[in-house]
């Protein structure tokens, strides 16, 4: 049973990655988002943290994924008081 507003999330604490692709078996209908994030790193004097969002295109499009990143950016800025 899936609950409303439920999603999978995982943290890869030992790895900072450039790309992450999550493949599910063919024909497997999985609709909740899957969010992964990795170890942060310093790059050009800024802290960078990889974040990956996997959504089934049947329920969401690029606009909704962009909103996830906008909200994350807003919350991180508020947390850092910038």
PDB file of N, CA, C and O in Angstrom, chain B, residues numbered from 101:
ATOM      1  N   UNK B 101       0.844  -1.177   0.000  1.00  0.00           N
ATOM      2  CA  UNK B 101       0.000   0.000   0.000  1.00  0.00           C
ATOM      3  C   UNK B 101       0.890   1.243   0.000  1.00  0.00           C
ATOM      4  O   UNK B 101       1.810   1.364   0.809  1.00  0.00           O
ATOM      5  N   UNK B 102       0.603   2.153  -0.913  1.00  0.00           N
ATOM      6  CA  UNK B 102       1.337   3.412  -0.959  1.00  0.00           C
ATOM      7  C   UNK B 102       0.555   4.493  -0.226  1.00  0.00           C
ATOM      8  O   UNK B 102      -0.663   4.605  -0.365  1.00  0.00           O
ATOM      9  N   UNK B 103       1.256   5.258   0.530  1.00  0.00           N
ATOM     10  CA  UNK B 103       0.638   6.333   1.289  1.00  0.00           C
ATOM     11  C   UNK B 103       0.754   7.650   0.524  1.00  0.00           C
ATOM     12  O   UNK B 103       1.699   7.819  -0.246  1.00  0.00           O
ATOM     13  N   UNK B 104      -0.180   8.592   0.711  1.00  0.00           N
ATOM     14  CA  UNK B 104      -0.069   9.893   0.054  1.00  0.00           C
ATOM     15  C   UNK B 104       1.202  10.612   0.515  1.00  0.00           C
ATOM     16  O   UNK B 104       1.612  10.495   1.670  1.00  0.00           O
ATOM     17  N   UNK B 105       1.810  11.348  -0.398  1.00  0.00           N
ATOM     18  CA  UNK B 105       3.017  12.126  -0.111  1.00  0.00           C
ATOM     19  C   UNK B 105       4.179  11.252   0.356  1.00  0.00           C
ATOM     20  O   UNK B 105       5.027  11.712   1.122  1.00  0.00           O
ATOM     21  N   UNK B 106       4.228  10.026  -0.088  1.00  0.00           N
ATOM     22  CA  UNK B 106       5.279   9.088   0.281  1.00  0.00           C
ATOM     23  C   UNK B 106       6.313   9.041  -0.836  1.00  0.00           C
ATOM     24  O   UNK B 106       5.958   9.072  -2.014  1.00  0.00           O
ATOM     25  N   UNK B 107       7.577   8.968  -0.476  1.00  0.00           N
ATOM     26  CA  UNK B 107       8.616   8.806  -1.484  1.00  0.00           C
ATOM     27  C   UNK B 107       9.808   8.085  -0.881  1.00  0.00           C
ATOM     28  O   UNK B 107       9.987   8.067   0.337  1.00  0.00           O
ATOM     29  N   UNK B 108      10.618   7.493  -1.742  1.00  0.00           N
ATOM     30  CA  UNK B 108      11.841   6.826  -1.311  1.00  0.00           C
ATOM     31  C   UNK B 108      12.977   7.834  -1.336  1.00  0.00           C
ATOM     32  O   UNK B 108      13.069   8.648  -2.254  1.00  0.00           O
ATOM     33  N   UNK B 109      13.837   7.784  -0.337  1.00  0.00           N
ATOM     34  CA  UNK B 109      15.002   8.659  -0.287  1.00  0.00           C
ATOM     35  C   UNK B 109      16.175   7.879   0.273  1.00  0.00           C
ATOM     36  O   UNK B 109      16.018   7.055   1.174  1.00  0.00           O
ATOM     37  N   UNK B 110      17.346   8.146  -0.268  1.00  0.00           N
ATOM     38  CA  UNK B 110      18.543   7.516   0.268  1.00  0.00           C
ATOM     39  C   UNK B 110      19.727   8.456   0.122  1.00  0.00           C
ATOM     40  O   UNK B 110      19.769   9.304  -0.768  1.00  0.00           O
ATOM     41  N   UNK B 111      20.679   8.282   1.014  1.00  0.00           N
ATOM     42  CA  UNK B 111      21.865   9.115   1.081  1.00  0.00           C
ATOM     43  C   UNK B 111      23.078   8.226   0.882  1.00  0.00           C
ATOM     44  O   UNK B 111      23.253   7.233   1.589  1.00  0.00           O
ATOM     45  N   UNK B 112      23.909   8.583  -0.074  1.00  0.00           N
ATOM     46  CA  UNK B 112      25.134   7.836  -0.342  1.00  0.00           C
ATOM     47  C   UNK B 112      26.270   8.635   0.304  1.00  0.00           C
ATOM     48  O   UNK B 112      26.905   9.465  -0.347  1.00  0.00           O
ATOM     49  N   UNK B 113      26.514   8.379   1.568  1.00  0.00           N
ATOM     50  CA  UNK B 113      27.381   9.237   2.379  1.00  0.00           C
ATOM     51  C   UNK B 113      28.847   9.191   1.991  1.00  0.00           C
ATOM     52  O   UNK B 113      29.572  10.143   2.280  1.00  0.00           O
ATOM     53  N   UNK B 114      29.306   8.158   1.368  1.00  0.00           N
ATOM     54  CA  UNK B 114      30.721   8.018   1.051  1.00  0.00           C
ATOM     55  C   UNK B 114      31.058   8.408  -0.389  1.00  0.00           C
ATOM     56  O   UNK B 114      32.213   8.288  -0.798  1.00  0.00           O
ATOM     57  N   UNK B 115      30.071   8.875  -1.169  1.00  0.00           N
ATOM     58  CA  UNK B 115      30.288   9.114  -2.589  1.00  0.00           C
ATOM     59  C   UNK B 115      29.678  10.436  -3.033  1.00  0.00           C
ATOM     60  O   UNK B 115      28.513  10.720  -2.754  1.00  0.00           O
ATOM     61  N   UNK B 116      30.472  11.235  -3.723  1.00  0.00           N
ATOM     62  CA  UNK B 116      29.950  12.424  -4.394  1.00  0.00           C
ATOM     63  C   UNK B 116      29.956  12.097  -5.880  1.00  0.00           C
ATOM     64  O   UNK B 116      31.020  11.840  -6.444  1.00  0.00           O
ATOM     65  N   UNK B 117      28.822  12.100  -6.514  1.00  0.00           N
ATOM     66  CA  UNK B 117      28.717  11.630  -7.893  1.00  0.00           C
ATOM     67  C   UNK B 117      28.336  12.753  -8.843  1.00  0.00           C
ATOM     68  O   UNK B 117      27.851  13.804  -8.422  1.00  0.00           O
ATOM     69  N   UNK B 118      28.562  12.518 -10.127  1.00  0.00           N
ATOM     70  CA  UNK B 118      28.160  13.458 -11.170  1.00  0.00           C
ATOM     71  C   UNK B 118      26.838  13.049 -11.803  1.00  0.00           C
ATOM     72  O   UNK B 118      26.104  13.893 -12.317  1.00  0.00           O
ATOM     73  N   UNK B 119      26.537  11.765 -11.766  1.00  0.00           N
ATOM     74  CA  UNK B 119      25.315  11.269 -12.378  1.00  0.00           C
ATOM     75  C   UNK B 119      24.911   9.975 -11.679  1.00  0.00           C
ATOM     76  O   UNK B 119      25.761   9.176 -11.287  1.00  0.00           O
ATOM     77  N   UNK B 120      23.619   9.785 -11.531  1.00  0.00           N
ATOM     78  CA  UNK B 120      23.098   8.562 -10.930  1.00  0.00           C
ATOM     79  C   UNK B 120      21.823   8.192 -11.669  1.00  0.00           C
ATOM     80  O   UNK B 120      20.921   9.017 -11.811  1.00  0.00           O
ATOM     81  N   UNK B 121      21.746   6.963 -12.136  1.00  0.00           N
ATOM     82  CA  UNK B 121      20.582   6.496 -12.868  1.00  0.00           C
ATOM     83  C   UNK B 121      20.026   5.268 -12.162  1.00  0.00           C
ATOM     84  O   UNK B 121      20.750   4.302 -11.923  1.00  0.00           O
ATOM     85  N   UNK B 122      18.761   5.305 -11.835  1.00  0.00           N
ATOM     86  CA  UNK B 122      18.113   4.180 -11.161  1.00  0.00           C
ATOM     87  C   UNK B 122      17.208   3.479 -12.166  1.00  0.00           C
ATOM     88  O   UNK B 122      16.265   4.067 -12.697  1.00  0.00           O
ATOM     89  N   UNK B 123      17.511   2.233 -12.410  1.00  0.00           N
ATOM     90  CA  UNK B 123      16.725   1.445 -13.358  1.00  0.00           C
ATOM     91  C   UNK B 123      15.840   0.472 -12.598  1.00  0.00           C
ATOM     92  O   UNK B 123      16.293  -0.218 -11.685  1.00  0.00           O
ATOM     93  N   UNK B 124      14.589   0.428 -12.982  1.00  0.00           N
ATOM     94  CA  UNK B 124      13.655  -0.550 -12.431  1.00  0.00           C
ATOM     95  C   UNK B 124      13.366  -1.592 -13.506  1.00  0.00           C
ATOM     96  O   UNK B 124      13.499  -1.292 -14.693  1.00  0.00           O
ATOM     97  N   UNK B 125      12.976  -2.801 -13.127  1.00  0.00           N
ATOM     98  CA  UNK B 125      12.708  -3.843 -14.122  1.00  0.00           C
ATOM     99  C   UNK B 125      11.652  -3.398 -15.137  1.00  0.00           C
ATOM    100  O   UNK B 125      10.722  -2.665 -14.800  1.00  0.00           O
ATOM    101  N   UNK B 126      11.808  -3.852 -16.382  1.00  0.00           N
ATOM    102  CA  UNK B 126      10.828  -3.524 -17.425  1.00  0.00           C
ATOM    103  C   UNK B 126       9.429  -3.930 -16.987  1.00  0.00           C
ATOM    104  O   UNK B 126       9.229  -5.005 -16.420  1.00  0.00           O
ATOM    105  N   UNK B 127       8.485  -3.074 -17.251  1.00  0.00           N
ATOM    106  CA  UNK B 127       7.103  -3.365 -16.922  1.00  0.00           C
ATOM    107  C   UNK B 127       6.745  -3.130 -15.469  1.00  0.00           C
ATOM    108  O   UNK B 127       5.596  -3.331 -15.076  1.00  0.00           O
ATOM    109  N   UNK B 128       7.716  -2.704 -14.658  1.00  0.00           N
ATOM    110  CA  UNK B 128       7.459  -2.460 -13.244  1.00  0.00           C
ATOM    111  C   UNK B 128       6.929  -1.038 -13.080  1.00  0.00           C
ATOM    112  O   UNK B 128       7.666  -0.071 -13.269  1.00  0.00           O
ATOM    113  N   UNK B 129       5.669  -0.917 -12.735  1.00  0.00           N
ATOM    114  CA  UNK B 129       5.049   0.394 -12.589  1.00  0.00           C
ATOM    115  C   UNK B 129       5.286   0.910 -11.175  1.00  0.00           C
ATOM    116  O   UNK B 129       4.637   0.473 -10.224  1.00  0.00           O
ATOM    117  N   UNK B 130       6.209   1.831 -11.054  1.00  0.00           N
ATOM    118  CA  UNK B 130       6.536   2.413  -9.753  1.00  0.00           C
ATOM    119  C   UNK B 130       6.385   3.922  -9.891  1.00  0.00           C
ATOM    120  O   UNK B 130       7.143   4.553 -10.627  1.00  0.00           O
ATOM    121  N   UNK B 131       5.423   4.503  -9.198  1.00  0.00           N
ATOM    122  CA  UNK B 131       5.088   5.905  -9.392  1.00  0.00           C
ATOM    123  C   UNK B 131       5.633   6.886  -8.355  1.00  0.00           C
ATOM    124  O   UNK B 131       5.818   8.055  -8.693  1.00  0.00           O
ATOM    125  N   UNK B 132       5.900   6.477  -7.111  1.00  0.00           N
ATOM    126  CA  UNK B 132       6.444   7.463  -6.161  1.00  0.00           C
ATOM    127  C   UNK B 132       7.836   7.939  -6.594  1.00  0.00           C
ATOM    128  O   UNK B 132       8.587   7.176  -7.201  1.00  0.00           O
ATOM    129  N   UNK B 133       8.179   9.172  -6.290  1.00  0.00           N
ATOM    130  CA  UNK B 133       9.525   9.648  -6.630  1.00  0.00           C
ATOM    131  C   UNK B 133      10.594   8.945  -5.804  1.00  0.00           C
ATOM    132  O   UNK B 133      10.342   8.491  -4.688  1.00  0.00           O
ATOM    133  N   UNK B 134      11.782   8.867  -6.371  1.00  0.00           N
ATOM    134  CA  UNK B 134      12.949   8.338  -5.677  1.00  0.00           C
ATOM    135  C   UNK B 134      13.985   9.464  -5.652  1.00  0.00           C
ATOM    136  O   UNK B 134      14.391   9.960  -6.703  1.00  0.00           O
ATOM    137  N   UNK B 135      14.405   9.857  -4.471  1.00  0.00           N
ATOM    138  CA  UNK B 135      15.365  10.950  -4.322  1.00  0.00           C
ATOM    139  C   UNK B 135      16.622  10.404  -3.665  1.00  0.00           C
ATOM    140  O   UNK B 135      16.565   9.755  -2.621  1.00  0.00           O
ATOM    141  N   UNK B 136      17.754  10.677  -4.294  1.00  0.00           N
ATOM    142  CA  UNK B 136      19.051  10.277  -3.754  1.00  0.00           C
ATOM    143  C   UNK B 136      19.931  11.511  -3.641  1.00  0.00           C
ATOM    144  O   UNK B 136      19.835  12.427  -4.458  1.00  0.00           O
ATOM    145  N   UNK B 137      20.785  11.535  -2.633  1.00  0.00           N
ATOM    146  CA  UNK B 137      21.785  12.596  -2.553  1.00  0.00           C
ATOM    147  C   UNK B 137      23.072  11.992  -2.049  1.00  0.00           C
ATOM    148  O   UNK B 137      23.080  10.970  -1.363  1.00  0.00           O
ATOM    149  N   UNK B 138      24.168  12.652  -2.408  1.00  0.00           N
ATOM    150  CA  UNK B 138      25.473  12.115  -2.077  1.00  0.00           C
ATOM    151  C   UNK B 138      26.270  13.051  -1.196  1.00  0.00           C
ATOM    152  O   UNK B 138      25.774  14.076  -0.728  1.00  0.00           O
ATOM    153  N   UNK B 139      27.502  12.677  -0.986  1.00  0.00           N
ATOM    154  CA  UNK B 139      28.428  13.417  -0.139  1.00  0.00           C
ATOM    155  C   UNK B 139      28.711  14.791  -0.752  1.00  0.00           C
ATOM    156  O   UNK B 139      28.932  14.906  -1.958  1.00  0.00           O
ATOM    157  N   UNK B 140      28.702  15.813   0.075  1.00  0.00           N
ATOM    158  CA  UNK B 140      29.013  17.149  -0.446  1.00  0.00           C
ATOM    159  C   UNK B 140      30.521  17.288  -0.625  1.00  0.00           C
ATOM    160  O   UNK B 140      31.306  16.568  -0.009  1.00  0.00           O
ATOM    161  N   UNK B 141      30.902  18.226  -1.479  1.00  0.00           N
ATOM    162  CA  UNK B 141      32.309  18.487  -1.756  1.00  0.00           C
ATOM    163  C   UNK B 141      32.501  19.983  -1.989  1.00  0.00           C
ATOM    164  O   UNK B 141      31.551  20.697  -2.311  1.00  0.00           O
ATOM    165  N   UNK B 142      33.706  20.438  -1.826  1.00  0.00           N
ATOM    166  CA  UNK B 142      34.006  21.838  -2.116  1.00  0.00           C
ATOM    167  C   UNK B 142      34.486  21.943  -3.559  1.00  0.00           C
ATOM    168  O   UNK B 142      35.340  21.178  -4.006  1.00  0.00           O
ATOM    169  N   UNK B 143      33.920  22.902  -4.271  1.00  0.00           N
ATOM    170  CA  UNK B 143      34.271  23.108  -5.672  1.00  0.00           C
ATOM    171  C   UNK B 143      34.275  24.608  -5.950  1.00  0.00           C
ATOM    172  O   UNK B 143      33.236  25.262  -5.859  1.00  0.00           O
ATOM    173  N   UNK B 144      35.435  25.149  -6.287  1.00  0.00           N
ATOM    174  CA  UNK B 144      35.579  26.586  -6.555  1.00  0.00           C
ATOM    175  C   UNK B 144      35.091  27.439  -5.389  1.00  0.00           C
ATOM    176  O   UNK B 144      34.442  28.465  -5.594  1.00  0.00           O
ATOM    177  N   UNK B 145      35.399  27.019  -4.180  1.00  0.00           N
ATOM    178  CA  UNK B 145      35.025  27.784  -2.996  1.00  0.00           C
ATOM    179  C   UNK B 145      33.576  27.649  -2.576  1.00  0.00           C
ATOM    180  O   UNK B 145      33.138  28.333  -1.650  1.00  0.00           O
ATOM    181  N   UNK B 146      32.821  26.783  -3.236  1.00  0.00           N
ATOM    182  CA  UNK B 146      31.407  26.564  -2.896  1.00  0.00           C
ATOM    183  C   UNK B 146      31.207  25.117  -2.494  1.00  0.00           C
ATOM    184  O   UNK B 146      31.893  24.223  -2.990  1.00  0.00           O
ATOM    185  N   UNK B 147      30.262  24.891  -1.594  1.00  0.00           N
ATOM    186  CA  UNK B 147      29.904  23.517  -1.234  1.00  0.00           C
ATOM    187  C   UNK B 147      28.873  23.010  -2.231  1.00  0.00           C
ATOM    188  O   UNK B 147      27.856  23.657  -2.482  1.00  0.00           O
ATOM    189  N   UNK B 148      29.154  21.843  -2.791  1.00  0.00           N
ATOM    190  CA  UNK B 148      28.277  21.241  -3.791  1.00  0.00           C
ATOM    191  C   UNK B 148      27.816  19.880  -3.274  1.00  0.00           C
ATOM    192  O   UNK B 148      28.597  19.141  -2.675  1.00  0.00           O
ATOM    193  N   UNK B 149      26.544  19.552  -3.510  1.00  0.00           N
ATOM    194  CA  UNK B 149      26.007  18.272  -3.082  1.00  0.00           C
ATOM    195  C   UNK B 149      25.155  17.700  -4.218  1.00  0.00           C
ATOM    196  O   UNK B 149      24.211  18.352  -4.662  1.00  0.00           O
ATOM    197  N   UNK B 150      25.472  16.499  -4.692  1.00  0.00           N
ATOM    198  CA  UNK B 150      24.663  15.920  -5.767  1.00  0.00           C
ATOM    199  C   UNK B 150      23.294  15.480  -5.254  1.00  0.00           C
ATOM    200  O   UNK B 150      23.179  14.897  -4.176  1.00  0.00           O
ATOM    201  N   UNK B 151      22.264  15.769  -6.040  1.00  0.00           N
ATOM    202  CA  UNK B 151      20.892  15.347  -5.726  1.00  0.00           C
ATOM    203  C   UNK B 151      20.276  14.811  -7.013  1.00  0.00           C
ATOM    204  O   UNK B 151      20.334  15.457  -8.059  1.00  0.00           O
ATOM    205  N   UNK B 152      19.688  13.626  -6.924  1.00  0.00           N
ATOM    206  CA  UNK B 152      19.056  12.996  -8.073  1.00  0.00           C
ATOM    207  C   UNK B 152      17.587  12.739  -7.750  1.00  0.00           C
ATOM    208  O   UNK B 152      17.255  12.236  -6.676  1.00  0.00           O
ATOM    209  N   UNK B 153      16.707  13.093  -8.695  1.00  0.00           N
ATOM    210  CA  UNK B 153      15.274  12.835  -8.543  1.00  0.00           C
ATOM    211  C   UNK B 153      14.836  11.945  -9.698  1.00  0.00           C
ATOM    212  O   UNK B 153      15.050  12.282 -10.863  1.00  0.00           O
ATOM    213  N   UNK B 154      14.223  10.809  -9.376  1.00  0.00           N
ATOM    214  CA  UNK B 154      13.693   9.917 -10.399  1.00  0.00           C
ATOM    215  C   UNK B 154      12.173   9.915 -10.286  1.00  0.00           C
ATOM    216  O   UNK B 154      11.616   9.578  -9.241  1.00  0.00           O
ATOM    217  N   UNK B 155      11.519  10.292 -11.368  1.00  0.00           N
ATOM    218  CA  UNK B 155      10.060  10.297 -11.417  1.00  0.00           C
ATOM    219  C   UNK B 155       9.595   9.542 -12.653  1.00  0.00           C
ATOM    220  O   UNK B 155      10.249   9.580 -13.695  1.00  0.00           O
ATOM    221  N   UNK B 156       8.484   8.867 -12.534  1.00  0.00           N
ATOM    222  CA  UNK B 156       7.870   8.223 -13.678  1.00  0.00           C
ATOM    223  C   UNK B 156       7.202   9.302 -14.521  1.00  0.00           C
ATOM    224  O   UNK B 156       6.394  10.079 -14.010  1.00  0.00           O
ATOM    225  N   UNK B 157       7.532   9.355 -15.803  1.00  0.00           N
ATOM    226  CA  UNK B 157       7.004  10.404 -16.678  1.00  0.00           C
ATOM    227  C   UNK B 157       5.485  10.300 -16.838  1.00  0.00           C
ATOM    228  O   UNK B 157       4.849  11.257 -17.279  1.00  0.00           O
ATOM    229  N   UNK B 158       4.908   9.178 -16.493  1.00  0.00           N
ATOM    230  CA  UNK B 158       3.458   9.021 -16.582  1.00  0.00           C
ATOM    231  C   UNK B 158       2.731   9.904 -15.564  1.00  0.00           C
ATOM    232  O   UNK B 158       1.554  10.214 -15.747  1.00  0.00           O
ATOM    233  N   UNK B 159       3.419  10.310 -14.497  1.00  0.00           N
ATOM    234  CA  UNK B 159       2.760  11.116 -13.463  1.00  0.00           C
ATOM    235  C   UNK B 159       3.368  12.493 -13.280  1.00  0.00           C
ATOM    236  O   UNK B 159       2.795  13.322 -12.572  1.00  0.00           O
ATOM    237  N   UNK B 160       4.518  12.764 -13.899  1.00  0.00           N
ATOM    238  CA  UNK B 160       5.165  14.061 -13.704  1.00  0.00           C
ATOM    239  C   UNK B 160       5.988  14.420 -14.930  1.00  0.00           C
ATOM    240  O   UNK B 160       6.399  13.552 -15.700  1.00  0.00           O
ATOM    241  N   UNK B 161       6.221  15.715 -15.096  1.00  0.00           N
ATOM    242  CA  UNK B 161       7.051  16.166 -16.205  1.00  0.00           C
ATOM    243  C   UNK B 161       8.211  16.998 -15.676  1.00  0.00           C
ATOM    244  O   UNK B 161       8.389  17.129 -14.465  1.00  0.00           O
ATOM    245  N   UNK B 162       8.990  17.555 -16.579  1.00  0.00           N
ATOM    246  CA  UNK B 162      10.166  18.325 -16.198  1.00  0.00           C
ATOM    247  C   UNK B 162       9.849  19.528 -15.330  1.00  0.00           C
ATOM    248  O   UNK B 162      10.659  19.911 -14.486  1.00  0.00           O
ATOM    249  N   UNK B 163       8.685  20.129 -15.524  1.00  0.00           N
ATOM    250  CA  UNK B 163       8.303  21.287 -14.711  1.00  0.00           C
ATOM    251  C   UNK B 163       8.219  20.909 -13.240  1.00  0.00           C
ATOM    252  O   UNK B 163       8.692  21.656 -12.383  1.00  0.00           O
ATOM    253  N   UNK B 164       7.630  19.772 -12.940  1.00  0.00           N
ATOM    254  CA  UNK B 164       7.503  19.339 -11.550  1.00  0.00           C
ATOM    255  C   UNK B 164       8.860  18.972 -10.955  1.00  0.00           C
ATOM    256  O   UNK B 164       9.111  19.236  -9.779  1.00  0.00           O
ATOM    257  N   UNK B 165       9.733  18.371 -11.753  1.00  0.00           N
ATOM    258  CA  UNK B 165      11.081  18.069 -11.270  1.00  0.00           C
ATOM    259  C   UNK B 165      11.826  19.372 -10.980  1.00  0.00           C
ATOM    260  O   UNK B 165      12.517  19.477  -9.967  1.00  0.00           O
ATOM    261  N   UNK B 166      11.689  20.362 -11.860  1.00  0.00           N
ATOM    262  CA  UNK B 166      12.323  21.665 -11.633  1.00  0.00           C
ATOM    263  C   UNK B 166      11.821  22.284 -10.329  1.00  0.00           C
ATOM    264  O   UNK B 166      12.592  22.919  -9.611  1.00  0.00           O
ATOM    265  N   UNK B 167      10.544  22.107 -10.021  1.00  0.00           N
ATOM    266  CA  UNK B 167      10.011  22.635  -8.760  1.00  0.00           C
ATOM    267  C   UNK B 167      10.646  21.968  -7.543  1.00  0.00           C
ATOM    268  O   UNK B 167      10.848  22.616  -6.516  1.00  0.00           O
ATOM    269  N   UNK B 168      10.961  20.683  -7.652  1.00  0.00           N
ATOM    270  CA  UNK B 168      11.651  19.982  -6.560  1.00  0.00           C
ATOM    271  C   UNK B 168      12.986  20.661  -6.298  1.00  0.00           C
ATOM    272  O   UNK B 168      13.333  20.940  -5.151  1.00  0.00           O
ATOM    273  N   UNK B 169      13.738  20.926  -7.368  1.00  0.00           N
ATOM    274  CA  UNK B 169      15.048  21.560  -7.207  1.00  0.00           C
ATOM    275  C   UNK B 169      14.930  23.004  -6.719  1.00  0.00           C
ATOM    276  O   UNK B 169      15.748  23.452  -5.916  1.00  0.00           O
ATOM    277  N   UNK B 170      13.929  23.731  -7.192  1.00  0.00           N
ATOM    278  CA  UNK B 170      13.719  25.112  -6.712  1.00  0.00           C
ATOM    279  C   UNK B 170      13.410  25.125  -5.216  1.00  0.00           C
ATOM    280  O   UNK B 170      13.955  25.947  -4.479  1.00  0.00           O
ATOM    281  N   UNK B 171      12.546  24.227  -4.767  1.00  0.00           N
ATOM    282  CA  UNK B 171      12.202  24.146  -3.346  1.00  0.00           C
ATOM    283  C   UNK B 171      13.427  23.760  -2.518  1.00  0.00           C
ATOM    284  O   UNK B 171      13.664  24.330  -1.453  1.00  0.00           O
ATOM    285  N   UNK B 172      14.193  22.807  -3.001  1.00  0.00           N
ATOM    286  CA  UNK B 172      15.405  22.403  -2.296  1.00  0.00           C
ATOM    287  C   UNK B 172      16.384  23.576  -2.192  1.00  0.00           C
ATOM    288  O   UNK B 172      16.959  23.814  -1.129  1.00  0.00           O
ATOM    289  N   UNK B 173      16.570  24.299  -3.284  1.00  0.00           N
ATOM    290  CA  UNK B 173      17.460  25.456  -3.281  1.00  0.00           C
ATOM    291  C   UNK B 173      16.976  26.522  -2.289  1.00  0.00           C
ATOM    292  O   UNK B 173      17.783  27.102  -1.562  1.00  0.00           O
ATOM    293  N   UNK B 174      15.685  26.776  -2.256  1.00  0.00           N
ATOM    294  CA  UNK B 174      15.110  27.757  -1.345  1.00  0.00           C
ATOM    295  C   UNK B 174      15.320  27.335   0.114  1.00  0.00           C
ATOM    296  O   UNK B 174      15.706  28.153   0.949  1.00  0.00           O
ATOM    297  N   UNK B 175      15.067  26.072   0.415  1.00  0.00           N
ATOM    298  CA  UNK B 175      15.224  25.593   1.788  1.00  0.00           C
ATOM    299  C   UNK B 175      16.683  25.612   2.232  1.00  0.00           C
ATOM    300  O   UNK B 175      16.983  25.925   3.384  1.00  0.00           O
ATOM    301  N   UNK B 176      17.588  25.277   1.313  1.00  0.00           N
ATOM    302  CA  UNK B 176      19.012  25.308   1.659  1.00  0.00           C
ATOM    303  C   UNK B 176      19.481  26.742   1.886  1.00  0.00           C
ATOM    304  O   UNK B 176      20.281  26.984   2.789  1.00  0.00           O
ATOM    305  N   UNK B 177      19.005  27.693   1.093  1.00  0.00           N
ATOM    306  CA  UNK B 177      19.363  29.094   1.283  1.00  0.00           C
ATOM    307  C   UNK B 177      18.847  29.596   2.622  1.00  0.00           C
ATOM    308  O   UNK B 177      19.553  30.325   3.319  1.00  0.00           O
ATOM    309  N   UNK B 178      17.622  29.218   2.996  1.00  0.00           N
ATOM    310  CA  UNK B 178      17.063  29.635   4.287  1.00  0.00           C
ATOM    311  C   UNK B 178      17.865  29.013   5.439  1.00  0.00           C
ATOM    312  O   UNK B 178      18.118  29.660   6.455  1.00  0.00           O
ATOM    313  N   UNK B 179      18.253  27.763   5.261  1.00  0.00           N
ATOM    314  CA  UNK B 179      19.043  27.085   6.297  1.00  0.00           C
ATOM    315  C   UNK B 179      20.405  27.752   6.493  1.00  0.00           C
ATOM    316  O   UNK B 179      20.909  27.847   7.612  1.00  0.00           O
ATOM    317  N   UNK B 180      20.988  28.211   5.388  1.00  0.00           N
ATOM    318  CA  UNK B 180      22.302  28.846   5.440  1.00  0.00           C
ATOM    319  C   UNK B 180      22.216  30.355   5.692  1.00  0.00           C
ATOM    320  O   UNK B 180      23.240  31.031   5.790  1.00  0.00           O
ATOM    321  N   UNK B 181      20.993  30.875   5.798  1.00  0.00           N
ATOM    322  CA  UNK B 181      20.757  32.309   6.022  1.00  0.00           C
ATOM    323  C   UNK B 181      21.416  33.182   4.945  1.00  0.00           C
ATOM    324  O   UNK B 181      22.062  34.181   5.262  1.00  0.00           O
ATOM    325  N   UNK B 182      21.252  32.802   3.676  1.00  0.00           N
ATOM    326  CA  UNK B 182      21.813  33.597   2.581  1.00  0.00           C
ATOM    327  C   UNK B 182      20.746  34.339   1.840  1.00  0.00           C
ATOM    328  O   UNK B 182      21.043  35.058   0.886  1.00  0.00           O
TER     329      UNK B 182
END
